Amino acid sequence: MDIFAIVNEIIMQTSNTDMPICGNACLKEDLGMDSFALTRLIVVLEERLNIEIDLSLLVYDNLETVSDICKLAERSMMQ
């Protein structure tokens, strides 16, 4: 399963960006995501991957890049 592709697709669907997204793209600065958009991304990601992300890991300041979201999803899939 290509987590990056899924995260990329969700970001494209839930944000107002049409630029190519790379792993080191900053969620706030590059993609303009605020805490609401990040929450929406997490909810859709949980539904799509059938996972539950530990709330203690959802610290907005620690989730800076697309890669951070991918790592978070991968960690949640292993639990």
Phi and psi in radians as a Rosetta constraint file:
Dihedral C 1 N 2 CA 2 C 2 CIRCULARHARMONIC -1.611 0.35
Dihedral N 2 CA 2 C 2 N 3 CIRCULARHARMONIC 1.643 0.35
Dihedral C 2 N 3 CA 3 C 3 CIRCULARHARMONIC -1.042 0.35
Dihedral N 3 CA 3 C 3 N 4 CIRCULARHARMONIC -0.736 0.35
Dihedral C 3 N 4 CA 4 C 4 CIRCULARHARMONIC -1.032 0.35
Dihedral N 4 CA 4 C 4 N 5 CIRCULARHARMONIC -0.753 0.35
Dihedral C 4 N 5 CA 5 C 5 CIRCULARHARMONIC -1.095 0.35
Dihedral N 5 CA 5 C 5 N 6 CIRCULARHARMONIC -0.694 0.35
Dihedral C 5 N 6 CA 6 C 6 CIRCULARHARMONIC -1.177 0.35
Dihedral N 6 CA 6 C 6 N 7 CIRCULARHARMONIC -0.809 0.35
Dihedral C 6 N 7 CA 7 C 7 CIRCULARHARMONIC -1.059 0.35
Dihedral N 7 CA 7 C 7 N 8 CIRCULARHARMONIC -0.768 0.35
Dihedral C 7 N 8 CA 8 C 8 CIRCULARHARMONIC -1.020 0.35
Dihedral N 8 CA 8 C 8 N 9 CIRCULARHARMONIC -0.811 0.35
Dihedral C 8 N 9 CA 9 C 9 CIRCULARHARMONIC -1.086 0.35
Dihedral N 9 CA 9 C 9 N 10 CIRCULARHARMONIC -0.757 0.35
Dihedral C 9 N 10 CA 10 C 10 CIRCULARHARMONIC -1.128 0.35
Dihedral N 10 CA 10 C 10 N 11 CIRCULARHARMONIC -0.735 0.35
Dihedral C 10 N 11 CA 11 C 11 CIRCULARHARMONIC -1.075 0.35
Dihedral N 11 CA 11 C 11 N 12 CIRCULARHARMONIC -0.756 0.35
Dihedral C 11 N 12 CA 12 C 12 CIRCULARHARMONIC -1.094 0.35
Dihedral N 12 CA 12 C 12 N 13 CIRCULARHARMONIC -0.620 0.35
Dihedral C 12 N 13 CA 13 C 13 CIRCULARHARMONIC -1.352 0.35
Dihedral N 13 CA 13 C 13 N 14 CIRCULARHARMONIC -0.566 0.35
Dihedral C 13 N 14 CA 14 C 14 CIRCULARHARMONIC -1.788 0.35
Dihedral N 14 CA 14 C 14 N 15 CIRCULARHARMONIC -0.108 0.35
Dihedral C 14 N 15 CA 15 C 15 CIRCULARHARMONIC -2.068 0.35
Dihedral N 15 CA 15 C 15 N 16 CIRCULARHARMONIC 3.063 0.35
Dihedral C 15 N 16 CA 16 C 16 CIRCULARHARMONIC -1.756 0.35
Dihedral N 16 CA 16 C 16 N 17 CIRCULARHARMONIC 0.557 0.35
Dihedral C 16 N 17 CA 17 C 17 CIRCULARHARMONIC -1.868 0.35
Dihedral N 17 CA 17 C 17 N 18 CIRCULARHARMONIC 2.521 0.35
Dihedral C 17 N 18 CA 18 C 18 CIRCULARHARMONIC -2.169 0.35
Dihedral N 18 CA 18 C 18 N 19 CIRCULARHARMONIC 0.213 0.35
Dihedral C 18 N 19 CA 19 C 19 CIRCULARHARMONIC -1.441 0.35
Dihedral N 19 CA 19 C 19 N 20 CIRCULARHARMONIC 2.663 0.35
Dihedral C 19 N 20 CA 20 C 20 CIRCULARHARMONIC -1.064 0.35
Dihedral N 20 CA 20 C 20 N 21 CIRCULARHARMONIC 2.431 0.35
Dihedral C 20 N 21 CA 21 C 21 CIRCULARHARMONIC -1.890 0.35
Dihedral N 21 CA 21 C 21 N 22 CIRCULARHARMONIC 2.230 0.35
Dihedral C 21 N 22 CA 22 C 22 CIRCULARHARMONIC -1.957 0.35
Dihedral N 22 CA 22 C 22 N 23 CIRCULARHARMONIC 2.897 0.35
Dihedral C 22 N 23 CA 23 C 23 CIRCULARHARMONIC -1.037 0.35
Dihedral N 23 CA 23 C 23 N 24 CIRCULARHARMONIC -0.563 0.35
Dihedral C 23 N 24 CA 24 C 24 CIRCULARHARMONIC -1.640 0.35
Dihedral N 24 CA 24 C 24 N 25 CIRCULARHARMONIC 0.205 0.35
Dihedral C 24 N 25 CA 25 C 25 CIRCULARHARMONIC -1.162 0.35
Dihedral N 25 CA 25 C 25 N 26 CIRCULARHARMONIC 2.281 0.35
Dihedral C 25 N 26 CA 26 C 26 CIRCULARHARMONIC -1.354 0.35
Dihedral N 26 CA 26 C 26 N 27 CIRCULARHARMONIC 2.271 0.35
Dihedral C 26 N 27 CA 27 C 27 CIRCULARHARMONIC -1.088 0.35
Dihedral N 27 CA 27 C 27 N 28 CIRCULARHARMONIC -0.741 0.35
Dihedral C 27 N 28 CA 28 C 28 CIRCULARHARMONIC -1.381 0.35
Dihedral N 28 CA 28 C 28 N 29 CIRCULARHARMONIC -1.031 0.35
Dihedral C 28 N 29 CA 29 C 29 CIRCULARHARMONIC -1.253 0.35
Dihedral N 29 CA 29 C 29 N 30 CIRCULARHARMONIC -0.848 0.35
Dihedral C 29 N 30 CA 30 C 30 CIRCULARHARMONIC -1.405 0.35
Dihedral N 30 CA 30 C 30 N 31 CIRCULARHARMONIC -0.685 0.35
Dihedral C 30 N 31 CA 31 C 31 CIRCULARHARMONIC -1.832 0.35
Dihedral N 31 CA 31 C 31 N 32 CIRCULARHARMONIC -0.095 0.35
Dihedral C 31 N 32 CA 32 C 32 CIRCULARHARMONIC 1.180 0.35
Dihedral N 32 CA 32 C 32 N 33 CIRCULARHARMONIC 0.438 0.35
Dihedral C 32 N 33 CA 33 C 33 CIRCULARHARMONIC -1.451 0.35
Dihedral N 33 CA 33 C 33 N 34 CIRCULARHARMONIC 2.290 0.35
Dihedral C 33 N 34 CA 34 C 34 CIRCULARHARMONIC -1.750 0.35
Dihedral N 34 CA 34 C 34 N 35 CIRCULARHARMONIC -3.053 0.35
Dihedral C 34 N 35 CA 35 C 35 CIRCULARHARMONIC -1.108 0.35
Dihedral N 35 CA 35 C 35 N 36 CIRCULARHARMONIC -0.585 0.35
Dihedral C 35 N 36 CA 36 C 36 CIRCULARHARMONIC -1.146 0.35
Dihedral N 36 CA 36 C 36 N 37 CIRCULARHARMONIC -0.793 0.35
Dihedral C 36 N 37 CA 37 C 37 CIRCULARHARMONIC -1.121 0.35
Dihedral N 37 CA 37 C 37 N 38 CIRCULARHARMONIC -0.664 0.35
Dihedral C 37 N 38 CA 38 C 38 CIRCULARHARMONIC -1.147 0.35
Dihedral N 38 CA 38 C 38 N 39 CIRCULARHARMONIC -0.723 0.35
Dihedral C 38 N 39 CA 39 C 39 CIRCULARHARMONIC -1.090 0.35
Dihedral N 39 CA 39 C 39 N 40 CIRCULARHARMONIC -0.752 0.35
Dihedral C 39 N 40 CA 40 C 40 CIRCULARHARMONIC -1.077 0.35
Dihedral N 40 CA 40 C 40 N 41 CIRCULARHARMONIC -0.737 0.35
Dihedral C 40 N 41 CA 41 C 41 CIRCULARHARMONIC -1.042 0.35
Dihedral N 41 CA 41 C 41 N 42 CIRCULARHARMONIC -0.795 0.35
Dihedral C 41 N 42 CA 42 C 42 CIRCULARHARMONIC -1.105 0.35
Dihedral N 42 CA 42 C 42 N 43 CIRCULARHARMONIC -0.771 0.35
Dihedral C 42 N 43 CA 43 C 43 CIRCULARHARMONIC -1.087 0.35
Dihedral N 43 CA 43 C 43 N 44 CIRCULARHARMONIC -0.816 0.35
Dihedral C 43 N 44 CA 44 C 44 CIRCULARHARMONIC -1.131 0.35
Dihedral N 44 CA 44 C 44 N 45 CIRCULARHARMONIC -0.688 0.35
Dihedral C 44 N 45 CA 45 C 45 CIRCULARHARMONIC -1.097 0.35
Dihedral N 45 CA 45 C 45 N 46 CIRCULARHARMONIC -0.765 0.35
Dihedral C 45 N 46 CA 46 C 46 CIRCULARHARMONIC -1.062 0.35
Dihedral N 46 CA 46 C 46 N 47 CIRCULARHARMONIC -0.763 0.35
Dihedral C 46 N 47 CA 47 C 47 CIRCULARHARMONIC -1.141 0.35
Dihedral N 47 CA 47 C 47 N 48 CIRCULARHARMONIC -0.779 0.35
Dihedral C 47 N 48 CA 48 C 48 CIRCULARHARMONIC -1.156 0.35
Dihedral N 48 CA 48 C 48 N 49 CIRCULARHARMONIC -0.690 0.35
Dihedral C 48 N 49 CA 49 C 49 CIRCULARHARMONIC -1.670 0.35
Dihedral N 49 CA 49 C 49 N 50 CIRCULARHARMONIC -0.041 0.35
Dihedral C 49 N 50 CA 50 C 50 CIRCULARHARMONIC 0.957 0.35
Dihedral N 50 CA 50 C 50 N 51 CIRCULARHARMONIC 0.909 0.35
Dihedral C 50 N 51 CA 51 C 51 CIRCULARHARMONIC -2.239 0.35
Dihedral N 51 CA 51 C 51 N 52 CIRCULARHARMONIC 2.925 0.35
Dihedral C 51 N 52 CA 52 C 52 CIRCULARHARMONIC -2.218 0.35
Dihedral N 52 CA 52 C 52 N 53 CIRCULARHARMONIC 2.075 0.35
Dihedral C 52 N 53 CA 53 C 53 CIRCULARHARMONIC -1.534 0.35
Dihedral N 53 CA 53 C 53 N 54 CIRCULARHARMONIC 2.259 0.35
Dihedral C 53 N 54 CA 54 C 54 CIRCULARHARMONIC -1.041 0.35
Dihedral N 54 CA 54 C 54 N 55 CIRCULARHARMONIC 2.173 0.35
Dihedral C 54 N 55 CA 55 C 55 CIRCULARHARMONIC -1.042 0.35
Dihedral N 55 CA 55 C 55 N 56 CIRCULARHARMONIC -0.494 0.35
Dihedral C 55 N 56 CA 56 C 56 CIRCULARHARMONIC -1.188 0.35
Dihedral N 56 CA 56 C 56 N 57 CIRCULARHARMONIC -0.312 0.35
Dihedral C 56 N 57 CA 57 C 57 CIRCULARHARMONIC -1.546 0.35
Dihedral N 57 CA 57 C 57 N 58 CIRCULARHARMONIC -0.170 0.35
Dihedral C 57 N 58 CA 58 C 58 CIRCULARHARMONIC -1.554 0.35
Dihedral N 58 CA 58 C 58 N 59 CIRCULARHARMONIC 1.255 0.35
Dihedral C 58 N 59 CA 59 C 59 CIRCULARHARMONIC -1.858 0.35
Dihedral N 59 CA 59 C 59 N 60 CIRCULARHARMONIC 1.954 0.35
Dihedral C 59 N 60 CA 60 C 60 CIRCULARHARMONIC -0.881 0.35
Dihedral N 60 CA 60 C 60 N 61 CIRCULARHARMONIC -0.727 0.35
Dihedral C 60 N 61 CA 61 C 61 CIRCULARHARMONIC -1.234 0.35
Dihedral N 61 CA 61 C 61 N 62 CIRCULARHARMONIC -0.338 0.35
Dihedral C 61 N 62 CA 62 C 62 CIRCULARHARMONIC -1.586 0.35
Dihedral N 62 CA 62 C 62 N 63 CIRCULARHARMONIC -0.176 0.35
Dihedral C 62 N 63 CA 63 C 63 CIRCULARHARMONIC -1.866 0.35
Dihedral N 63 CA 63 C 63 N 64 CIRCULARHARMONIC 1.417 0.35
Dihedral C 63 N 64 CA 64 C 64 CIRCULARHARMONIC -1.662 0.35
Dihedral N 64 CA 64 C 64 N 65 CIRCULARHARMONIC -0.551 0.35
Dihedral C 64 N 65 CA 65 C 65 CIRCULARHARMONIC -2.172 0.35
Dihedral N 65 CA 65 C 65 N 66 CIRCULARHARMONIC 2.934 0.35
Dihedral C 65 N 66 CA 66 C 66 CIRCULARHARMONIC -1.064 0.35
Dihedral N 66 CA 66 C 66 N 67 CIRCULARHARMONIC -0.673 0.35
Dihedral C 66 N 67 CA 67 C 67 CIRCULARHARMONIC -1.071 0.35
Dihedral N 67 CA 67 C 67 N 68 CIRCULARHARMONIC -0.634 0.35
Dihedral C 67 N 68 CA 68 C 68 CIRCULARHARMONIC -1.063 0.35
Dihedral N 68 CA 68 C 68 N 69 CIRCULARHARMONIC -0.709 0.35
Dihedral C 68 N 69 CA 69 C 69 CIRCULARHARMONIC -1.157 0.35
Dihedral N 69 CA 69 C 69 N 70 CIRCULARHARMONIC -0.734 0.35
Dihedral C 69 N 70 CA 70 C 70 CIRCULARHARMONIC -1.083 0.35
Dihedral N 70 CA 70 C 70 N 71 CIRCULARHARMONIC -0.772 0.35
Dihedral C 70 N 71 CA 71 C 71 CIRCULARHARMONIC -1.095 0.35
Dihedral N 71 CA 71 C 71 N 72 CIRCULARHARMONIC -0.717 0.35
Dihedral C 71 N 72 CA 72 C 72 CIRCULARHARMONIC -1.074 0.35
Dihedral N 72 CA 72 C 72 N 73 CIRCULARHARMONIC -0.775 0.35
Dihedral C 72 N 73 CA 73 C 73 CIRCULARHARMONIC -1.123 0.35
Dihedral N 73 CA 73 C 73 N 74 CIRCULARHARMONIC -0.786 0.35
Dihedral C 73 N 74 CA 74 C 74 CIRCULARHARMONIC -1.074 0.35
Dihedral N 74 CA 74 C 74 N 75 CIRCULARHARMONIC -0.747 0.35
Dihedral C 74 N 75 CA 75 C 75 CIRCULARHARMONIC -1.079 0.35
Dihedral N 75 CA 75 C 75 N 76 CIRCULARHARMONIC -0.706 0.35
Dihedral C 75 N 76 CA 76 C 76 CIRCULARHARMONIC -1.217 0.35
Dihedral N 76 CA 76 C 76 N 77 CIRCULARHARMONIC -0.535 0.35
Dihedral C 76 N 77 CA 77 C 77 CIRCULARHARMONIC -1.227 0.35
Dihedral N 77 CA 77 C 77 N 78 CIRCULARHARMONIC -0.453 0.35
Dihedral C 77 N 78 CA 78 C 78 CIRCULARHARMONIC -1.419 0.35
Dihedral N 78 CA 78 C 78 N 79 CIRCULARHARMONIC -0.254 0.35
